[in-house]
């Protein structure tokens, strides 16, 4: 099964702030494989991020998932970034908190975490904290 990435760069904002959403295709199956996110700040503060299942998608700009192998077909999964209106969370599947001063970079393998079927929606959301610097996010998923 092909693996795809969706990347986003968000300048910090008050929580809640969704960074990326992905929506499985109708009659399709998507498995999260990993998450890479990094940020930096000059002010120590506490933050929390979650991967959430959404019942209503956020509003934002369409993002094209990129295959990690250029010979793979285009993804049928849709993605959003540059979120302008938050979606509706129906469940929190994973969370992490951190007190960040300086830089923070984290790779999280998510092989057993979440699977989407039939137009299900997942989002990576900052749920606590006001971060004024940039947040780089990459979701890896398999179709």
C-alpha positions in Angstrom: 0.0 0.0 0.0 1.4 3.4 -0.9 2.5 5.9 1.8 1.7 9.6 1.4 2.7 12.8 3.3 0.8 16.0 4.0 2.9 18.9 5.2 1.9 22.2 6.8 3.6 25.3 8.2 1.4 27.3 10.6 2.3 30.5 12.4 1.2 29.9 16.0 -2.1 30.9 17.3 -4.2 30.4 20.4 -5.6 26.9 21.0 -7.6 25.3 19.7 -5.8 25.4 16.4 -6.0 22.6 13.8 -2.9 22.2 11.6 -3.9 19.4 9.2 -7.0 17.3 8.5 -7.2 14.2 6.3 -10.4 12.6 5.0 -10.5 9.0 3.8 -12.1 8.4 0.4 -15.6 6.9 0.2 -15.3 3.1 0.4 -11.6 3.5 1.2 -9.3 2.8 4.1 -6.5 5.0 5.4 -4.0 4.2 8.2 -1.9 6.7 10.0 1.8 5.8 9.9 3.6 8.6 11.6 3.7 12.3 12.6 6.6 14.7 12.6 6.2 18.1 14.1 8.6 20.7 15.3 8.5 24.2 16.6 10.7 26.7 18.4 10.0 29.6 20.9 11.9 32.1 22.9 9.2 32.1 25.7 8.8 29.0 27.9 5.2 27.8 27.9 3.1 24.7 28.0 1.3 23.2 25.0 -0.7 20.2 24.2 -1.4 18.6 20.8 -3.9 15.9 19.9 -4.9 13.7 17.0 -8.7 13.8 17.0 -11.4 12.1 15.1 -13.8 14.7 13.7 -17.5 14.4 13.0 -17.5 17.7 11.1 -14.4 18.8 9.1 -12.6 22.1 9.5 -12.6 24.7 6.9 -9.3 25.4 5.2 -7.2 25.2 2.1 -7.0 22.0 0.1 -3.6 20.3 0.4 -2.4 17.6 -2.1 -1.0 14.5 -0.4 2.4 13.5 -1.9 3.4 9.9 -2.4 6.7 9.0 -0.8 7.4 6.9 -3.9 7.0 9.0 -7.1 5.8 5.9 -9.0 2.7 5.5 -6.8 -0.7 6.7 -8.0 -2.2 10.0 -6.7 -3.8 9.7 -3.3 -7.6 9.5 -3.1 -7.5 10.9 0.5 -8.2 14.7 0.8 -6.4 17.0 3.1 -6.8 20.5 4.5 -4.3 23.0 6.0 -4.3 26.8 6.7 -7.5 26.1 8.8 -9.8 29.1 9.1 -12.7 27.4 11.0 -12.3 24.5 13.5 -14.0 21.2 13.0 -16.1 19.3 15.5 -14.1 16.7 17.5 -15.8 13.4 18.3 -12.8 11.7 20.0 -9.2 12.3 21.1 -7.1 9.4 19.9 -3.6 10.5 21.0 -2.1 13.5 22.9 1.2 14.9 24.0 2.1 17.8 26.2 5.3 19.7 26.4 6.9 22.8 28.0 8.8 24.3 25.2 11.7 26.7 25.4 14.0 26.8 22.4 13.2 24.1 19.8 11.1 21.0 19.9 11.1 18.2 17.3 9.2 14.9 17.6 8.8 11.9 15.4 5.9 9.7 16.5 5.3 6.3 14.8 1.5 5.8 14.7 1.2 2.3 13.2 -1.4 1.1 15.6 -3.1 4.3 16.4 -5.8 5.1 13.9 -7.6 3.9 10.8 -10.1 5.8 8.7 -12.8 4.3 6.6 -15.6 5.6 4.4 -15.0 9.4 4.6 -13.8 9.4 8.2 -11.8 12.5 9.2 -8.7 12.9 11.4 -7.0 16.1 12.6 -3.8 17.2 14.2 -4.8 19.9 16.7 -3.1 22.1 19.3 -5.5 22.1 22.2 -3.6 24.0 24.9 -1.3 27.1 24.7 -0.6 30.1 22.6 2.4 29.6 20.4 3.6 32.6 18.4 6.3 30.9 16.4 5.9 28.5 13.5 4.8 24.9 13.7 6.0 22.5 11.0 3.8 19.4 10.7 4.0 16.3 8.5 1.5 13.5 8.6 2.3 10.1 7.0 -0.5 7.8 6.0 -1.1 4.7 4.0 -3.9 4.0 1.5 
